[in-house]
Amino acid sequence: MASTDTDSKNETPTSKASNTKANKAAKESEQRLKQAQRAANLLKQVSDPTRLQILLMLMDGEKHVGALSEQLSQSQPAVSHHLALLRHGGIIVPRRQGKNNFYGLTDAGEELAKVVRDVVT
């Protein structure tokens, strides 16, 4: 004779509450992990002194790669490389004007720049 009892029929109100709490805790843990991964990725993007300088310089507003290159005393290709990494990390965004790109901070970039500024000043 086959049993018709299912696991759900055997659950008590206490075990259902425990399962609900465990599921909620697992979801919260997963959310914290995703937030930590996002934070780690953002921090990795600014782990280079040049990228940190760019981040802080862009707090004053959009800048062209030439202006950044001059202020950093680095070649345009070197600065462009750092800008590409920051762009792919979601920290800066380009705005095209004619033949030139001007770079500014995203919302995440602005928040990160504020934190960095507060830490270093």
N, C-alpha and C positions, 0 to 999 in steps of 0.2 A: 504494500500500500504506500503510495507516494504521499509525502507530507505536503500539506497546503499552507503551512505556516511560512510567512515571509519574514525577513529580517525586520521590516518596519512594524509588523504585528508584535514582534518580541521586544520592541523598544519601549522603555518606560519613559514617563515624562522627564525624569532626571537625566536619562541617557540622551534624550533628544536635546535637552538644554545644553548638555556637555558638548554634543556634536556641533550645535550652533555656535557656542563659544569658541570651540576649536577652529571652526571654519572662519569665524571673524578674526581670530588671532592670526591664522594663516594668511588671510588677505591683507591684514595690517602689516605683517612681516614682509610680504611680497611688495607692498607699496613702499615701505621703508627701504628695501633693497633697491628698488628702481630709483628712488630719490638719491640714495647714496651713490649709485652708479652715475647718475646725471651730474651730481656734484663733483665726483672724481673726474669725469670727462671734462667738465669746465675747468677744473683746477689744472688738469694736465695741459690744457691749451695755453695756460698762462704760466707754465713752469719754466719758461725761457725768459731771461731778462729783457730781451728785445721785445718780445710779445707783451710783457708787462708794461714796458714803456709805451708801446703803441696804445694799449688799453687805456692808460692814464692820459695820454695825449689826446685821445679821441673824446675824453670827457668834456673838452672845451668846444667840441663840435666836429663836423665833418672835415676831413683832410684828404688832399690828393696825395698819391704815392710819392710824387716829387717833393712835396713839403715834408712828408714823414722822413723820406730818405735824407733830406738835408738836415733836419733836426736831429736825426739819429747818427749822422755821419757814416751812413752805410750806403752801399750801391742800391739802385732801384731794383735789380733782380733779387737781391737778398731781402729787401723789405717786402717785395711782392710775394716772395715765398712765405714769409711770416703772415702776411695778410691773407693768403690763401688758406693757411692752417686755421686762422681765427675765423674766417668766413665759413669753412667747412664745419667748424665747431659750434656755429650758431651764435658767435659772440659779436661779429660785425656784419654789416650788410653794405654792398656797394650800391651807389646811385650813379647812373651814367649821365654825363652832361657833355654832349658833343663827342669828342674822341676820348674824353677823360673819365675815369672812375673816381668818385669821391667816396670815402669810407666813413661810416658812422656806426655807432653802437646799436645793437638790438636791445630790447628790454632786458634780456638776461645779461647782456654785456654791460649795460648801465648799472644793474644791481651788483654785478661782480666787481666793476670798477669802483663803486662806492665802498664795498667791503675792503678791497685792496688798499684804497686811499686811506681809509680809517685805520688799517693795520700798520701802514708804513709811515703815517704822519703822527 
